[in-house]
Amino acid sequence: MRPLDWIVLVAALVSIVLYGLYRGRGSDTVDRYLLAGKSMPWYAMGLSIMATQASAVTFISTTGQSYVDGMRFVQAYFGLPIAMVVICTTVVPLFHKAKIYTAYEYLEKRFDSKTRTLASAIFLCQRGISVGLTLYAPAIVLSVILGWPERVTTMLMGTLVITYTVLGGIKAVTWSDVQQMGIIFLGLVVSLVTVIALMPASVSFGDAMFLAGKAGRLNAVTTNFDWNDRFNIWSGLIGSTFLFLSYFGCDQSQVQRYLTGRSIAQSRLGLLFNAVAKIPMQFFILFIGAMVFVFYLFVQPPVLFQRTELGRIERVGDFQPLAERYNRAFEDRRQAALALVEAHHAGDAAAEGRRIGEYRAAQKEIDGARTAAAKLVESTGGEKGFSDTNYIFLSFVTRHLPAGLVGLIIAVIFAAAMSASSGEINSLATVTVVDIYRRYVRRTASDHHYLAASRWATLFWGVYAVAFAGWGKRLGSLIVAVNVVGSLFYGSLLGCFVLALGFKRVGGTATFIGMLAGEAAIFSAFLFTGMSYLWYNVIGCVVVVATALAITYAAPGATATTPGMRQSV
Amino acid sequence: MPDEPPPFLGTWRRVYIAVLIFLGVVIAAAYLFTRAFQ
């Protein structure tokens, strides 16, 4: 980090906090603090929804994933537009008309208090785990790449987030999300332009695409079906539809974004904006990773991008032959890539076919050397299942981007972490106050009292997130599972809402038992199968619905709904 | 709360259909992109 980088980073962070505080003025009632007085326009909600979903891991990890595995991760978002349409037609008008603060409040109106409490508890557990990881995951990467102490990074991000979230409530969160998305978009465009500009003069943009494609890095769609394959078109269309139905329909961190809409139409437009913008955005991020791969065809990358572990294994005797193997493979690949481009330009199909074979063989050799290095990390006391995917993009940024742009990309990582965590903290506080405190501790109190309780709850969850992040090192491989954590809980929540909306005969007790059965099924799939996490949501939802229906028709006593509640929505 | 019409395409049903058509076009484009550079 050079002085100009620091100036850019500090300016971005200060402007985020000041803008959040400025926009959060007037949050002096519970309704304004938690729902922005239902005043938000669609574009603010749309960008806030996008910002809450896109954590720092999205940018750090997705680009790295594309570097090593190609662009097929984009398929995990194919279900999002379908889910958005379903949510717009079902829960958006229902939640707006019910005049609720949380999605789980609706469950008491429809079922009973225990179903609401179980759903709230599931949300608090799941989000409580992920909010700490949202801050910790970028901190650990920045500590390795830039040498910043993890605790200082999490403290800094946490303090900034707490400041505007506690003081300004959801208005501050939403409008700062808008600004943060602006920084993120700018950073992404600058990253892509820069990586293309850094290519050798003899390699055009078309050549770069050609080379990325021949190495399998532009594989946006894969049509083979495999339960254990995380990303293919089938898991994307079916599994991710359920994941996004759960996330946007049942997760308070997202529901609260669109409950702030000034009308049903504005909330729908905010969600539909994501339906059309999210896939292109993910495609763009993955494409940056593919171009970074092409850049490193001509500039030798380190064997491993995780500097600490690389420094450690460099002192091991087995490393030297591995490094020599890697250096040879890199030079072979570089020569093969240049020869392939030449053959492609000459239109010589036979030569092109031969060169592609050489190019892929060299790539395979590089992959083999990197795998051997990762195994060396493991065998010399490093992390089991070691992967350096999360370090690739930031390693490229800090080594090759000019002054100022490094600061901008670090600001993007901060902005992404802060936007995701502020939405999570805000929603955790809302559920704590509305579904727990106001429901069980103080049922009647003044608006001023609940406003103060909301601020204290926000402060609590902010401090908790920072403390949890400080403890994150002991979580080890759980960091890798940050995306999986949500899927362990979402299926049951989705099943509960499917029952609430689609099966009027099903009552609270049947739903409650169904949710417990759904969780048991999901954890069984997680612990005893190698199934892709995208399918957990399908399994959980189906088990909840099937169990509740079986109980409803087998034991009519469990079918009772709460009289007088349903007409209120 | 009244259910307002969308600002374009006249009805929400048409907007939803447009979004799903967009999804189909995106998947088709991504598939062709993959095939073109494979």
Chai-1 contact restraints between the chains, C-beta under 6 A:
chainA,res_idxA,chainB,res_idxB,connection_type,confidence,min_distance_angstrom,max_distance_angstrom,comment,restraint_id
A,P81,B,V19,contact,1.0,0.0,6.0,A-B,restraint_1
A,P81,B,L23,contact,1.0,0.0,6.0,A-B,restraint_2
A,V85,B,Y16,contact,1.0,0.0,6.0,A-B,restraint_3
A,V85,B,V19,contact,1.0,0.0,6.0,A-B,restraint_4
A,H96,B,M1,contact,1.0,0.0,6.0,A-B,restraint_5
A,K97,B,M1,contact,1.0,0.0,6.0,A-B,restraint_6
A,M209,B,F37,contact,1.0,0.0,6.0,A-B,restraint_7
A,G213,B,F37,contact,1.0,0.0,6.0,A-B,restraint_8
A,L218,B,F37,contact,1.0,0.0,6.0,A-B,restraint_9
A,N219,B,T34,contact,1.0,0.0,6.0,A-B,restraint_10
A,A220,B,A30,contact,1.0,0.0,6.0,A-B,restraint_11
A,A220,B,F33,contact,1.0,0.0,6.0,A-B,restraint_12
A,A220,B,T34,contact,1.0,0.0,6.0,A-B,restraint_13
A,V221,B,A30,contact,1.0,0.0,6.0,A-B,restraint_14
A,V221,B,Y31,contact,1.0,0.0,6.0,A-B,restraint_15
A,V221,B,T34,contact,1.0,0.0,6.0,A-B,restraint_16
A,S263,B,E4,contact,1.0,0.0,6.0,A-B,restraint_17
A,I264,B,M1,contact,1.0,0.0,6.0,A-B,restraint_18
A,I264,B,D3,contact,1.0,0.0,6.0,A-B,restraint_19
A,A265,B,E4,contact,1.0,0.0,6.0,A-B,restraint_20
A,L272,B,V19,contact,1.0,0.0,6.0,A-B,restraint_21
A,A275,B,V19,contact,1.0,0.0,6.0,A-B,restraint_22
A,V276,B,F22,contact,1.0,0.0,6.0,A-B,restraint_23
A,I279,B,V26,contact,1.0,0.0,6.0,A-B,restraint_24
